[in-house]
Amino acid sequence: MSHKPDATADTDTAQEDRARAEISLPIGADILFEFISDLERLFRLNPHLEIEAWQQMPDGERFAALNETTGRRIETFIHVETAAQQRAILLSYTDGLKKATTLAVEDSDRHGCRLVVTEHYPVIEYLQDSRVAEVDRSLVPWVDAIRRHLLGRQRWGWLPGWRWWNEQFLPRMAPRQRRIVRMIIWVSVIEFVIFLFVAAIFWLERQSS
């Protein structure tokens, strides 16, 4: 069973704020860990992150992007630490308010596994603090997009071209362009279904006469 992401925020004793979202997926933990290890693909699934540039480097990743939820442009280096045995990845950012993101794959009591994404921030004590505007509000939509993508991949990934379309072509578009393309596709499908319905009625009338 899968479910929508749950998000919580808390402050720990190390003076750090955290935002957390998790999902359960009916797939193997190793398969999920392998999927999230492709960081560029993972970040491009964020429906509110317009990635302008992504560069793989020997000790991490560098990217520039526009975050739709804050209206701010991000340009940072990501230091990547992978603990394969624990199925965990720590992403540390050199710039911006967000200090780090933890991706962890956990075994689930039910069939499948659980993905837990935790974002780490410095403590902001007052809502009037100007840094509040920099808090990334795309965490829950991002994790939900990962869930929907993996469920779709499990169901339709065998179709020729599905992975290319959903993991290479669409993710390289800006989020608003993706939404427009999807809307055009759905409108075209609905129009085609209506056409078939009208054609079927016309054929039945011809047959009856």
C-alpha positions in Angstrom: 0.0 0.0 0.0 1.2 3.5 -0.7 0.1 6.7 0.9 0.5 10.4 0.6 3.7 11.8 2.2 3.5 12.9 5.8 5.5 16.0 6.8 6.6 17.1 10.2 8.9 19.8 11.6 10.8 19.7 14.8 13.8 21.2 16.6 16.4 18.9 18.2 18.9 19.6 20.9 21.6 20.5 18.4 19.7 23.6 17.5 18.5 22.5 14.2 15.1 22.6 12.5 14.0 19.7 10.4 11.2 19.1 7.9 10.4 15.4 7.2 8.3 13.6 4.7 7.9 9.8 4.1 6.1 7.4 1.8 5.7 3.7 1.7 6.2 1.9 -1.6 5.5 -1.8 -2.7 9.0 -2.3 -4.1 12.2 -3.7 -2.9 14.5 -1.6 -0.6 17.5 -2.1 -2.9 15.6 -1.1 -6.0 14.4 2.1 -4.3 17.9 2.9 -3.0 19.4 2.4 -6.5 16.7 4.8 -7.9 17.3 7.6 -5.4 21.1 7.3 -5.9 20.6 9.0 -9.3 20.4 12.5 -7.8 19.9 14.5 -10.9 16.9 12.3 -11.9 15.5 12.5 -8.4 15.8 16.4 -8.2 14.2 16.8 -11.6 11.1 15.0 -10.4 10.5 17.9 -8.0 7.4 19.6 -9.6 8.4 23.0 -8.2 12.1 23.0 -9.1 13.2 24.4 -12.4 16.7 23.1 -12.9 18.8 25.4 -15.1 22.1 23.5 -14.9 23.4 20.3 -13.3 27.0 19.3 -13.2 28.4 16.1 -11.8 31.7 16.5 -10.1 34.2 14.0 -8.5 33.2 14.8 -5.0 29.5 15.8 -5.5 27.1 17.7 -7.6 26.7 21.4 -8.6 23.3 22.7 -9.7 21.4 26.0 -10.3 17.7 26.1 -10.2 14.6 28.3 -9.5 12.3 27.2 -6.7 8.7 28.0 -7.5 7.6 27.8 -3.9 10.0 30.5 -2.7 10.6 32.4 -6.0 14.3 32.2 -5.3 17.1 31.1 -7.4 19.4 28.4 -6.0 23.0 27.9 -6.9 25.0 25.5 -4.7 27.4 22.6 -4.5 26.1 19.4 -3.0 28.6 17.2 -1.1 27.3 13.6 -1.3 27.9 11.0 1.4 26.5 7.5 0.7 26.1 4.8 3.3 25.1 1.9 1.0 24.8 -0.7 3.8 22.3 1.6 5.7 20.7 2.6 2.4 21.1 6.3 3.3 22.4 9.3 1.4 23.4 12.6 3.1 23.4 15.7 0.9 25.2 18.8 2.3 24.8 22.2 0.7 27.4 24.9 0.6 25.0 27.8 -0.1 21.5 28.7 1.0 19.5 28.4 4.2 19.0 24.6 3.9 22.0 22.9 5.3 21.4 19.3 4.3 19.0 16.7 3.0 18.9 13.1 4.2 17.5 10.3 2.0 16.9 7.0 3.9 15.3 3.8 2.7 13.9 1.8 5.5 12.3 -1.7 5.6 8.6 -1.6 6.1 6.4 -3.8 8.4 4.3 -4.3 5.4 5.3 -5.5 1.9 7.8 -3.1 0.4 9.8 -0.3 2.0 9.7 3.3 3.1 11.5 6.4 1.9 12.2 9.1 4.5 13.4 12.5 3.3 14.6 14.9 6.0 15.6 18.5 5.4 17.9 20.3 7.9 17.8 24.0 8.6 19.3 26.3 11.2 16.8 27.2 14.0 14.6 30.2 13.1 13.0 31.4 16.4 10.8 34.2 15.0 8.3 34.1 12.2 9.3 37.7 11.4 12.8 36.5 10.5 13.4 37.3 6.8 15.0 33.8 6.4 11.6 32.2 6.7 10.9 33.1 3.1 13.9 30.9 2.1 12.4 27.7 3.6 11.7 25.2 0.8 8.0 24.3 0.7 8.3 21.8 -2.1 9.3 18.9 0.1 5.9 17.2 0.3 5.0 17.7 -3.4 8.5 16.4 -4.3 8.2 13.2 -2.3 4.6 12.7 -3.5 5.9 13.1 -7.1 8.6 10.4 -6.4 5.8 8.1 -5.1 3.6 8.6 -8.2 6.6 8.2 -10.5 7.7 4.9 -9.0 4.2 3.5 -8.9 3.8 4.5 -12.6 7.2 3.0 -13.4 6.2 -0.3 -11.7 2.9 -0.4 -13.7 3.9 1.0 -17.1 7.7 0.9 -17.2 7.7 -2.1 -19.5 6.1 0.0 -22.3 8.6 1.0 -24.9 9.5 4.7 -24.5 7.8 5.1 -21.1 11.1 5.6 -19.2 12.6 7.9 -21.8 9.5 10.1 -21.8 9.1 10.2 -18.0 12.7 10.1 -16.8 14.6 12.0 -19.6 12.3 14.1 -21.8 9.7 15.5 -19.4 12.0 16.1 -16.4 14.3 18.3 -18.5 11.4 20.7 -19.1 10.5 23.5 -16.7 7.7 22.4 -14.3 5.2 24.8 -15.9 6.0 23.4 -19.3 5.5 19.8 -18.0 2.1 20.8 -16.7 1.1 22.3 -20.1 2.3 19.2 -21.9 0.3 16.9 -19.6 -2.8 19.0 -20.0 -2.5 19.0 -23.8 -2.1 15.2 -23.7 -5.2 14.7 -21.4 -7.3 17.1 -23.6 -6.2 15.2 -26.7 -7.2 11.9 -25.1 -10.6 13.2 -24.0 -11.2 14.6 -27.5 -10.3 11.2 -29.0 -12.6 9.3 -26.6 -15.5 11.7 -27.4 -14.8 11.2 -31.2 -14.9 7.4 -30.7 -18.2 7.8 -28.8 -19.8 9.9 -31.4 -18.5 7.6 -34.2 -20.0 4.6 -32.4 -23.4 6.3 -32.0 -23.4 7.2 -35.7 -22.4 3.7 -36.7 -25.2 2.2 -34.6 -27.8 4.5 -36.1 -26.6 3.5 -39.6 -26.9 -0.2 -38.6 -30.4 0.2 -37.2 -31.6 2.0 -40.3 
